[in-house]
Amino acid sequence: MKKIEPYKNINEATLSLDNGGRFYNVLTKSDDGIISTSELGKVAGLFIDKQKMVLFLDLAISNFDVNAKEKIVNSLDVSLRSTYEKYKSQEFLPSEAYDKGILSSNSIITGFPKKIDSKSDFNGVIVLPVGKSFVVMPIIDKYDVYEIRDEVSDDTFLIAHARGSIVLPEKKIKVAGVLKELKANKNEKKASKRFLEALYYLDIN
C-alpha cells in the first residue's frame, strides 16, 4: 500500500512521465512527447506488472479534467496505450462499486475509510491459490480491512490492504486497487460479496 502525490497540472505530469526510462532502454528518450512503458514503470516503481502501472497512472492524474487526462493518454506510445485501454480504471462511490464494478479490474473508490479491528466485528473469507490447490482463510488474517463510507448515501464498501503496511486516515480519500471476490463463509459456493484489494491511495484536500 502506497500513498500517491497526484500531479498538480499537466506540465508536472509530462515532465515526470516523459523521463527517458531506465538507462539501458537506449531507444527511449526523455522529453520527446512520447511516454513509454519503461518511463511509466520508472515513475511507478514497477517494471513487470502493467496492470498496476496503469492503476498508478490513473490515480496520479485522477484530479485532472477530461481534456488533461486525454492529453496524457494520447502521449502514451502505441504499446502502452493498448495496455492502458485494457486496464483503464473505473471510478466509483462506495454505493456504486458492487453493482457497477467488474471483478479483477482496476477501480478507484472515493470515500471515508474506517478500520475493522477484530474478527468479532467482521466475517468474510478469501480463497488463495497454493500450488495446485486452494486455501480458504479469513480475510482479516491476511489484510487490514476497512469499510469505506459513501459521503452522499452513507453506504459502505469493503477495502483491504496488506497487513501492517500503513493505516489509512479517517478522512476523505481516493483508494485504488483491484476488485476481488469475498465469501461470507467457507461453505458459500459462490461469493456473495466483493472487496477492493487496495494498492494506492491519495488524500483529498
C-alpha positions in Angstrom: 0.0 0.0 0.0 1.5 3.3 -1.1 0.4 6.9 -0.8 0.5 8.8 -4.1 1.0 12.5 -4.5 -1.2 13.4 -7.5 0.1 15.6 -10.3 -1.0 19.2 -9.9 -1.1 20.0 -13.6 -0.3 18.6 -17.0 3.2 20.2 -17.2 4.2 18.5 -14.0 2.8 15.2 -15.2 4.5 15.4 -18.6 7.9 16.3 -17.0 7.7 13.4 -14.6 6.4 10.7 -17.0 8.4 11.6 -20.2 11.6 10.8 -18.4 13.7 8.6 -20.7 13.1 5.3 -18.7 15.9 3.2 -17.4 19.5 3.7 -18.5 19.6 0.6 -20.7 16.5 1.5 -22.7 18.6 3.3 -25.2 15.7 3.9 -27.6 13.7 5.7 -25.0 14.3 9.5 -24.9 13.2 12.0 -22.3 11.1 15.0 -23.3 10.2 13.6 -26.7 6.4 13.8 -26.3 6.0 10.1 -26.0 5.5 8.1 -22.8 6.7 4.5 -22.9 6.1 1.5 -20.6 9.7 1.9 -19.4 9.1 5.6 -18.5 5.9 4.9 -16.7 7.5 1.9 -14.9 10.3 4.1 -13.7 7.9 6.6 -12.0 5.6 3.9 -10.6 8.5 1.7 -9.4 7.1 -1.2 -11.4 8.7 -2.9 -14.4 6.7 -6.1 -14.9 3.1 -5.6 -13.6 1.4 -3.5 -16.3 -2.0 -3.6 -14.6 -0.5 -1.9 -11.5 1.3 0.7 -13.7 -2.0 1.7 -15.3 -3.6 1.9 -11.8 -0.8 4.1 -10.6 -1.2 6.4 -13.6 -5.0 6.7 -13.3 -4.7 7.7 -9.6 -1.9 10.1 -10.2 -3.9 12.0 -12.9 -7.3 11.5 -11.2 -7.7 15.1 -10.3 -7.3 16.3 -13.9 -10.2 17.3 -16.0 -11.2 15.2 -19.0 -9.1 17.2 -21.5 -5.9 17.0 -19.4 -6.4 13.2 -18.9 -6.9 12.7 -22.6 -3.7 14.6 -23.4 -1.7 12.4 -21.1 -3.3 9.2 -22.6 -2.6 10.4 -26.1 1.0 10.8 -25.2 1.4 7.1 -24.4 3.2 5.1 -27.1 1.2 2.5 -29.1 2.0 -0.5 -26.9 1.4 1.4 -23.6 -1.9 2.9 -24.9 -3.1 -0.6 -25.8 -2.2 -1.7 -22.2 -3.9 1.3 -20.8 -7.2 0.6 -22.7 -7.1 -3.0 -21.3 -6.6 -2.0 -17.7 -8.1 1.5 -17.5 -9.6 2.2 -14.1 -13.3 2.8 -13.3 -14.1 5.4 -10.6 -16.9 4.7 -8.1 -18.5 5.9 -4.9 -18.8 3.0 -2.3 -22.5 2.8 -3.1 -21.7 2.1 -6.8 -18.8 -0.3 -6.5 -20.7 -3.6 -6.1 -23.3 -3.2 -8.9 -21.0 -1.4 -11.4 -17.6 -2.9 -10.6 -16.0 -5.7 -12.7 -14.1 -8.4 -10.9 -10.3 -8.4 -11.4 -10.5 -4.9 -12.8 -8.7 -1.7 -11.7 -11.0 0.5 -9.6 -10.8 3.8 -7.7 -13.2 4.4 -4.9 -13.7 7.7 -3.1 -15.0 7.9 0.5 -14.2 7.8 4.2 -12.5 4.6 5.5 -12.9 3.2 8.9 -10.8 0.2 10.0 -12.3 -3.0 11.2 -10.2 -4.1 14.2 -11.2 -7.6 15.0 -12.7 -10.9 13.7 -15.6 -10.4 16.1 -16.6 -7.3 14.2 -16.4 -8.9 10.7 -16.8 -12.2 9.0 -15.6 -13.0 5.5 -13.2 -15.4 3.8 -11.0 -15.4 0.7 -9.7 -18.2 -1.4 -6.0 -18.2 -2.1 -4.1 -20.4 -4.6 -1.3 -22.5 -3.0 0.5 -24.6 -5.6 -2.2 -26.7 -7.4 -4.7 -26.4 -4.6 -6.5 -23.6 -2.7 -6.7 -22.4 0.9 -9.7 -20.7 2.4 -8.8 -18.2 5.2 -10.4 -15.2 7.0 -9.7 -12.1 5.0 -8.7 -10.3 8.3 -5.8 -12.8 8.7 -4.2 -11.6 5.6 -5.3 -8.0 5.2 -6.1 -4.9 7.2 -9.8 -4.4 6.4 -11.9 -1.2 6.2 -15.3 -0.1 5.4 -15.2 2.9 3.1 -18.3 5.1 3.5 -20.2 7.0 0.8 -20.4 10.7 1.7 -23.8 11.1 0.0 -25.7 7.9 0.8 -23.8 6.7 3.8 -23.4 3.2 2.1 -20.2 1.3 2.6 -17.9 -1.0 0.6 -15.1 -3.2 1.8 -11.5 -2.3 1.1 -8.4 -4.2 2.3 -4.6 -3.9 2.0 -1.5 -5.9 3.1 -1.4 -6.1 6.9 0.8 -3.6 8.7 1.8 -1.7 5.6 0.0 1.6 6.5 -3.0 2.8 8.4 -5.5 4.7 6.2 -6.6 8.1 7.6 -10.3 8.5 8.6 -10.8 11.3 6.1 -11.9 11.6 2.6 -9.5 9.8 0.3 -9.3 8.0 -3.1 -8.3 4.4 -2.9 -7.1 2.5 -6.0 -6.9 -1.3 -6.3 -8.3 -4.4 -7.9 -11.8 -5.7 -7.3 -11.9 -9.3 -5.8 -14.4 -11.8 -4.5 -15.2 -12.3 -0.9 -17.2 -15.2 0.5 -19.4 -14.8 3.6 -18.1 -18.2 4.9 -16.1 -21.2 3.7 -19.4 -23.1 2.9 -20.6 -20.5 0.4 -20.0 -21.9 -3.1 -20.4 -18.6 -5.0 -19.0 -15.4 -3.5 -21.8 -13.0 -2.5 -19.5 -10.1 -1.6 -16.7 -8.2 -3.1 -13.8 -6.1 -1.8 -11.1 -3.8 -3.2 -7.6 -5.0 -2.8 -6.1 -1.6 -2.2 -2.6 -0.8 -3.6 -2.5 3.1 -3.6 -4.3 6.0 -2.1 -4.3 9.8 -2.1 -5.6 12.4 0.2 -8.4 14.7 -0.9 -7.8 18.2 0.4 
